[in-house]
Amino acid sequence: MPEFYDLYWDKLMDTMKKGNYELKEIATYCLCKMIVFQYSAQRRQEQIQQIVDELGASTSCLLRKVFVFFVQWAAVDFSRHAFKENFWDLYL
């Protein structure tokens, strides 16, 4: 049986890229929570890397804006060390 993460990760990523403003905000919140509660450290790091690659390093200003939404939630949910290690450089 597939896990919750497998079922909804791609759908939420698509919503973050193509949805309207409110849906993008909610999708970033959900993805942030999914990463925080991911029990596999390797999978958590892969998901963070996907967010950084597809949103933070994007050439699209709209996707970088979605990355800022994500980083706002990550600042609340992640530890300081994890936040600085994964998001701080791209956020600045």
Secondary structure, DSSP 8 states (H G I E B T S, - for coil): ---HHHHHHHHHHHHHHHS-HHHHHHHHHHHHHHHHT---HHHHHHHHHHHIIIIIT-S-HHHHHHHHHHHHHHHHHS-HHHHHHHTHHHH-
